[in-house]
Every structure is written in structure tokens, then in C-alpha cells.
Amino acid sequence: MSEQDEHEVNTIVLDQVLGLKAAAPLAESLLAHRGADILIDAGEVERLGAQSLQVLLSAVATWHADGRGLDFAHPSEAFLESLQLFGIDPDSLLHHPRAA
């Protein structure tokens, strides 16, 4: 992996509705970017279901364990409200810079 690849950040744009049917494709999309820093654009999210949240929580843990960066961009109000309804502090989920 070249130094340029090492600092590459991939962007994933989340769907408007992240329900049960969206969880598996979301997991596949995230896994396709494993090993790279990623930016997850949550600006269009209107509904976040438990299964998709579980996928996102798993991604945060995986990227942290891998020493890679994972950050969320432009989280919609609905996305933030959904996190709070699930008892998740948005600040604890949204910002996970690359490990040193």
C-alpha cells in the first residue's frame, strides 16, 4: 500500500431510509472499504432502524480496532434524533479519527 493509498478517505452516502432491508447492503458497502479511512455522509437520512444502527456501530468498532479513521459528515436532524432515541450519544458515535 503506497503512502497516498494509506491516507485515502472513501465516502459512503447513506440512504434516506435505513431500515431492515438496508442493513445488509450497508454492511456490504462498508466491508468493501475496510482497511481505508471512510467518511459516512448521513445528510439524507430520514429514518434509522435498529438493524442499520447495529451495522454502523459495528463499523465504528471495526475501524477503531483496525486503527483506521471513520467519521460522519452532515448528519441530518432525523439521524441525530434517531441516535438519541436509541440512547446513543451522537458525539460518541460521530467522530472517530484515525488512531495514531
N, C-alpha and C positions, 0 to 999 in steps of 0.2 A: 504494500500500500504506500503510495507516494505521500509526501508531506501535504500536497494540495488535497488529495483524497481524504487525508486524516482530518482536515478542517472543513470538509464539505458538510453543508447543512441541507437536508432534504425537507421539503414542506409537504404536509398532508392536510388537505382541506376536508373537514368533517362535513357529513351530510346534514341536512336540516333536521331530519328525524333519525335519531339513533336509538331505535327500538330493538326488539329481539332479532328481527331479520337483518339488521345492520351489524350485529355483533361479530359474526363470523367473517364477513368481508372486511370489517375494520381490523380484526386480528390479522388477517392475511396481508393487508396493506402495511400494517406496522411491521410484521415479520419480514416483509420484503426489504425493509430499510434497516434491519438490525445490523448493528456494527457501525452505523453512521449517526451523527447528531441529527435530530429532527426537530422541526418546528411544526406544531399542530395548530392549524387555523380553525378556531372554534367560533368564528364570527357569524356563521349562518345557522348555528344550532338553534332549533326551536323546541326540541324535546329530547331529553336524555333519559334513557331507560336504564334499569339496573344492570342488565347484561352488558351493554356497551360501556357503562361506567366501570364495570369489573374489568373489561378489556383494557381500558385506559389506565386504571390503577395498576394492573399487571405490567403494562408497558413502562410506566414510571419506575416500578421496582426493577424491571429487567434492565432498562437503560442505566439506572443508577448502579446496579450490580456490574454491568459491563464497563462502567466508567465513561459512559457517553452522555452527551447533553440531550435533554428533552425539555422543550419549552412550549407554552401555549401562547398563541397570538390572538389578539382581538376577541376574547371570549364574549359571547353575546350575553345579554342580561338573562335570557332564559337558561343558558348554560350555567351561569353563576348561581341562579336561583335553584336550579336542579341540584347542584352540588350541595348547597346549604340544606335542601330538603332531605338529602341522603345523609346529612350530618358530617359532610366533608368541608373542612376549612379551605376555601378556594386558594388562599395563599400557599397552603401546604402542598397542593396538587400542581399548581400552575407554573412554578419556577424551579426547574432542576437543571442548573448549568452543569456543564461537563466537569467531571471530577478531576482534580489536579493530578 
